[in-house]
Amino acid sequence: MYLTKETKAEIFKKHGGSETNTGSTEGQIALFTFRINHLTEHLRANRKDYNTERSLVRLVGKRRSLLDYLKEKDIERYRAIIKELGIRK
């Protein structure tokens, strides 16, 4: 399994402030980014896996919504998370 409890707790501790703060916007964005990167690697090896492709598109949309929300609320936190995760290239 690619996403263990420990990995998830580490992501939320680094980006959300604490392991139990799973609802923070930054933590959710970081988790979605981790999952998107994993699915992208999977799709490189399995080009015809259309269900995973659909899941990837949905995850990107969810992350985009959270990023838009964060951009409206606090532009500095938005810029920090974008830079930290390397989302914009």
C-alpha positions as CSV (number, residue, x, y, z in Angstrom):
1,M,0.0,0.0,0.0
2,Y,1.5,3.3,-1.0
3,L,-0.3,5.5,1.6
4,T,0.3,4.1,5.1
5,K,-0.9,5.7,8.3
6,E,2.7,6.9,9.0
7,T,3.0,8.5,5.6
8,K,-0.3,10.3,6.0
9,A,0.6,11.4,9.5
10,E,3.9,12.7,8.3
11,I,2.3,14.7,5.5
12,F,-0.2,16.3,7.9
13,K,2.5,17.0,10.4
14,K,4.7,18.8,7.9
15,H,2.0,20.8,6.1
16,G,-1.0,20.8,8.4
17,G,0.7,21.7,11.7
18,S,0.0,18.5,13.5
19,E,-0.8,14.9,12.8
20,T,-4.4,15.3,13.9
21,N,-5.1,18.4,12.0
22,T,-6.4,16.5,8.9
23,G,-8.8,19.2,7.9
24,S,-6.4,22.0,7.2
25,T,-6.4,23.3,3.7
26,E,-2.6,23.0,3.3
27,G,-2.6,19.4,4.6
28,Q,-5.4,18.4,2.2
29,I,-3.6,20.0,-0.7
30,A,-0.4,18.2,0.2
31,L,-2.2,14.8,0.5
32,F,-3.9,15.3,-2.8
33,T,-0.5,16.2,-4.4
34,F,1.0,13.0,-3.0
35,R,-1.8,10.9,-4.4
36,I,-1.7,12.7,-7.8
37,N,2.0,12.0,-8.1
38,H,1.5,8.4,-7.3
39,L,-1.4,8.0,-9.8
40,T,0.7,9.8,-12.5
41,E,3.5,7.3,-12.1
42,H,0.9,4.5,-12.2
43,L,-0.5,5.8,-15.5
44,R,2.9,6.1,-17.1
45,A,3.2,2.3,-16.7
46,N,-0.4,1.5,-17.4
47,R,-1.6,3.7,-20.2
48,K,-5.0,2.1,-20.7
49,D,-6.1,2.2,-17.1
50,Y,-9.0,4.6,-17.8
51,N,-10.6,4.3,-14.3
52,T,-7.4,5.5,-12.7
53,E,-7.2,8.3,-15.3
54,R,-10.7,9.4,-14.3
55,S,-9.7,9.3,-10.6
56,L,-6.7,11.4,-11.3
57,V,-8.7,14.1,-13.1
58,R,-11.1,14.2,-10.2
59,L,-8.3,14.6,-7.7
60,V,-6.7,17.4,-9.7
61,G,-10.1,19.1,-9.7
62,K,-10.5,18.8,-5.9
63,R,-7.0,20.1,-5.4
64,R,-7.7,23.0,-7.8
65,S,-10.8,23.9,-5.7
66,L,-8.9,23.9,-2.5
67,L,-6.1,26.0,-4.1
68,D,-8.7,28.5,-5.3
69,Y,-10.2,28.7,-1.8
70,L,-6.8,29.2,-0.2
71,K,-6.0,31.9,-2.8
72,E,-9.1,33.9,-1.9
73,K,-8.6,33.5,1.9
74,D,-4.9,34.1,2.3
75,I,-2.6,34.7,-0.8
76,E,0.6,34.3,1.3
77,R,-0.3,30.8,2.4
78,Y,-1.3,30.0,-1.2
79,R,2.1,31.1,-2.5
80,A,3.9,29.3,0.3
81,I,2.2,25.9,-0.4
82,I,2.6,26.3,-4.2
83,K,6.3,26.9,-3.7
84,E,6.8,24.2,-1.1
85,L,5.0,21.4,-3.1
86,G,6.4,22.6,-6.5
87,I,2.9,22.5,-8.1
88,R,3.6,25.3,-10.6
89,K,6.4,24.7,-13.1
